[in-house]
Amino acid sequence: MAFDTTQLFNVNGMPPGYAKYVYLENDDAIATVIASGYFNNTDDNQNLAADDEIEVRGDLGVYTLKVTAVSSGTVTTDVVKRLEKVETGATSANLSNHGLSRIGATAASTFQLDAPEGAGVVKRIFCTDAGTGITLTVNMGTGNIGVVGTATGVALTFNAVGESVILVSTSTTSWDILANTGSVGLA
């Protein structure tokens, strides 16, 4: 998808440079929305200016962008605030690369964790249901996961209710385990 001008609303009625907008977006990845040029004054008949704020709301969560520059119509933004997304993963679900994911299933299941957007992204995963003797696996896709200074792997395994892990991204392909509870393992 692309920017949809009909979904951008000036909610405080202020002029450019002082405006606060809400943008309703359910299709584009966060990395796409925050990329320079997604919002474009020339192509999209907008009048965004430096210091405007855009709160983006959608299936991927809620986050606030600040317009940092406008050059030849191309709008550049930075993420200034992200509200945590809470999602519940069903069997074989794709998990977002930020916020909290609650995973659970009554049979052995595999989940896919999206690649991080860059370094410093925090992700929490909590096991809500694993059934007796059930293993839930979270695959890292093309990236890897590691414990700082020790082992690395390409998946996490959860074996009991209440097990959890906090991850932080070190790049666009790697996660490090900051903390875990229970016997969450690397595979």
KASULBEL-V61470 format. One record per pair of residues at least 6 apart in sequence whose ideal C-beta (glycine too) atoms are under 8 Angstrom apart, sorted by sequence separation. I is the first residue (numbers start at 1). J is the second residue. D is the distance in Angstrom with one decimal. If there is no record, write none. Layout:
I:J:D  I:J:D
//
This chain:
12:18:7.8  13:19:8.0  14:20:7.0  32:38:6.4  40:46:7.2  41:47:6.2  48:54:7.8  56:62:7.0  69:75:7.7  70:76:7.4  89:95:5.6  95:101:4.4  103:109:7.8  130:136:5.6  146:152:3.9  169:175:5.5  170:176:5.5  12:19:6.5  39:46:6.5  41:48:5.8  55:62:6.7  56:63:5.5  69:76:4.4  116:123:7.6  145:152:6.7  146:153:7.3  168:175:7.0  169:176:7.8  177:184:8.0  12:20:4.6  25:33:6.1  55:63:7.6  56:64:7.4  67:75:5.9  68:76:5.2  87:95:6.9  95:103:7.4  103:111:5.7  144:152:5.0  145:153:5.8  167:175:4.3  168:176:5.6  10:19:5.2  11:20:5.5  39:48:5.9  55:64:5.0  56:65:6.4  67:76:7.3  68:77:6.3  87:96:6.1  127:136:6.2  144:153:6.7  145:154:7.1  156:165:6.2  167:176:6.8  10:20:7.4  11:21:6.6  23:33:8.0  28:38:7.7  54:64:7.1  55:65:7.9  67:77:5.5  68:78:5.3  93:103:7.6  101:111:7.8  113:123:7.3  144:154:5.5  145:155:7.6  167:177:6.1  168:178:5.3  10:21:5.6  11:22:5.3  53:64:5.9  54:65:4.5  66:77:6.3  85:96:5.8  143:154:7.7  145:156:6.5  166:177:7.4  167:178:6.7  9:21:6.2  53:65:7.0  54:66:7.9  65:77:4.0  66:78:5.5  87:99:7.0  89:101:5.5  113:125:7.8  165:177:6.0  166:178:4.5  8:21:5.6  9:22:5.0  53:66:5.5  54:67:7.1  65:78:6.8  85:98:6.6  86:99:6.3  87:100:7.4  88:101:7.7  89:102:6.9  125:138:6.3  140:153:7.9  166:179:4.7  8:22:7.7  9:23:7.6  52:66:7.5  53:67:7.5  65:79:6.0  66:80:4.7  84:98:7.6  85:99:3.5  86:100:4.8  87:101:5.2  88:102:4.9  89:103:4.2  91:105:5.0  140:154:5.1  165:179:7.3  166:180:7.3  8:23:4.9  39:54:7.3  51:66:6.9  52:67:4.4  64:79:7.2  65:80:6.9  84:99:4.4  85:100:7.2  86:101:7.9  87:102:7.2  88:103:7.8  89:104:7.5  90:105:7.1  139:154:6.6  140:155:6.3  165:180:4.4  7:23:5.9  51:67:6.5  63:79:5.7  64:80:5.2  82:98:6.7  84:100:5.9  86:102:7.1  88:104:7.5  91:107:7.2  95:111:5.5  97:113:6.7  139:155:5.0  140:156:7.9  164:180:6.6  165:181:7.9  7:24:4.3  50:67:5.5  64:81:4.2  92:109:6.3  94:111:7.4  95:112:6.7  97:114:4.0  138:155:6.2  163:180:7.4  164:181:5.1  7:25:6.7  49:67:6.5  50:68:6.3  63:81:6.5  64:82:7.6  91:109:4.5  92:110:6.0  93:111:5.5  94:112:4.8  95:113:4.9  96:114:6.1  97:115:6.4  137:155:5.2  138:156:4.4  163:181:6.0  164:182:7.2  48:67:5.3  50:69:5.9  63:82:4.1  92:111:6.9  93:112:7.5  95:114:6.7  97:116:5.1  98:117:7.6  137:156:7.1  138:157:7.9  162:181:6.8  163:182:3.2  165:184:4.9  50:70:6.3  62:82:7.5  63:83:6.8  92:112:7.7  94:114:6.5  97:117:6.4  137:157:5.5  138:158:7.4  162:182:6.2  163:183:6.7  164:184:7.3  4:25:7.7  49:70:6.1  61:82:6.8  62:83:4.3  136:157:7.1  137:158:7.8  163:184:5.1  48:70:6.3  61:83:6.3  89:111:5.2  101:123:7.5  103:125:6.3  135:157:5.5  136:158:4.4  145:167:6.9  160:182:5.7  33:56:5.9  54:77:6.9  61:84:7.3  62:85:7.7  98:121:5.4  101:124:7.2  103:126:7.3  104:127:6.5  106:129:6.8  135:158:7.2  136:159:7.9  159:182:7.4  160:183:7.2  61:85:3.4  97:121:6.3  98:122:7.0  99:123:7.1  100:124:4.6  101:125:5.0  102:126:5.1  103:127:5.8  104:128:4.0  105:129:6.6  107:131:7.3  135:159:5.7  158:182:7.6  159:183:5.8  60:85:6.7  98:123:5.9  99:124:7.3  100:125:7.7  101:126:7.3  102:127:7.9  103:128:6.8  104:129:3.2  105:130:7.5  106:131:4.9  109:134:7.9  111:136:6.9  113:138:5.3  134:159:7.6  1:27:3.7  2:28:7.6  30:56:8.0  97:123:6.3  100:126:6.6  102:128:4.8  104:130:6.8  105:131:7.5  108:134:5.7  110:136:7.7  111:137:7.0  112:138:7.6  113:139:6.7  115:141:5.8  158:184:5.8  159:185:7.8  1:28:5.1  21:48:7.9  48:75:5.1  53:80:7.4  107:134:6.6  108:135:5.5  109:136:5.3  110:137:4.7  111:138:4.8  112:139:5.3  113:140:5.7  114:141:7.2  115:142:6.7  116:143:7.5  157:184:6.9  39:67:7.7  106:134:7.0  108:136:7.4  109:137:7.3  110:138:7.8  111:139:7.1  113:141:6.8  115:143:5.5  130:158:5.9  146:174:7.0  148:176:5.3  156:184:5.8  157:185:4.7  19:48:7.7  41:70:6.2  46:75:7.6  105:134:7.0  108:137:7.8  110:139:6.1  112:141:6.3  130:159:6.1  143:172:7.8  144:173:7.1  145:174:7.2  146:175:7.5  147:176:7.1  148:177:7.7  156:185:7.1  157:186:7.8  19:49:7.7  30:60:5.6  42:72:7.3  43:73:6.9  95:125:7.1  130:160:5.6  143:173:3.8  144:174:5.6  145:175:4.5  146:176:5.6  147:177:5.1  156:186:6.7  157:187:5.3  8:39:7.9  16:47:5.2  21:52:6.7  23:54:5.4  25:56:5.4  27:58:7.9  29:60:7.1  30:61:7.7  34:65:6.4  42:73:3.0  105:136:6.1  125:156:7.2  127:158:4.2  130:161:5.7  142:173:6.3  143:174:5.4  144:175:7.6  145:176:7.4  146:177:7.1  155:186:7.3  156:187:7.2  16:48:6.6  17:49:4.2  20:52:7.4  21:53:6.9  22:54:7.6  23:55:7.1  25:57:7.2  26:58:4.3  33:65:7.6  41:73:4.4  42:74:7.9  104:136:7.4  129:161:6.1  143:175:6.8  145:177:6.7  155:187:4.2  16:49:3.5  17:50:6.3  18:51:7.0  19:52:4.7  20:53:5.0  21:54:4.5  22:55:5.1  23:56:4.9  24:57:5.7  25:58:4.3  26:59:4.6  30:63:6.9  40:73:5.4  41:74:7.9  103:136:5.7  125:158:7.7  127:160:6.8  128:161:6.5  130:163:7.6  153:186:3.5  154:187:7.1  17:51:5.0  18:52:7.5  19:53:7.5  20:54:8.0  21:55:7.0  23:57:7.2  24:58:6.4  26:60:7.9  40:74:5.9  41:75:6.3  127:161:5.9  152:186:7.2  153:187:5.3  3:38:5.6  17:52:6.4  20:55:7.2  22:57:6.4  25:60:7.8  40:75:6.2  61:96:7.1  103:138:7.2  127:162:6.6  140:175:6.7  151:186:5.6  2:38:8.0  3:39:6.0  16:52:6.4  39:75:4.0  60:96:6.3  126:162:7.9  127:163:4.6  3:40:7.2  37:74:4.7  38:75:7.4  61:98:7.0  126:163:7.8  127:164:6.7  8:46:7.1  36:74:6.2  37:75:7.1  39:77:7.0  61:99:6.0  126:164:4.4  5:44:4.8  36:75:7.4  37:76:7.9  38:77:7.8  125:164:6.4  147:186:7.2  5:45:6.6  36:76:4.4  88:128:7.6  124:164:6.7  125:165:5.2  146:186:7.7  3:44:5.8  5:46:6.7  36:77:7.7  124:165:7.2  145:186:6.5  124:166:5.2  125:167:7.4  34:77:5.9  95:138:6.9  123:166:7.5  124:167:7.5  34:78:7.7  122:166:6.8  123:167:4.5  34:79:5.8  122:167:7.2  123:168:7.7  8:54:7.5  122:168:5.5  123:169:7.5  121:168:7.0  120:168:6.8  121:169:4.3  120:169:6.5  119:169:5.7  137:187:6.7  118:169:6.8  119:170:5.6  117:169:7.6  119:171:5.7  123:175:7.1  116:169:3.3  118:171:7.3  118:172:5.7  103:158:6.9  116:171:7.3  117:172:6.9  127:182:7.7  116:172:5.9  122:178:7.8  104:161:7.8  115:172:5.9  116:173:7.6  115:173:6.1  116:174:7.7  116:175:6.5  113:175:7.8  30:98:7.8  97:169:7.6  31:117:5.2  30:117:6.4
//
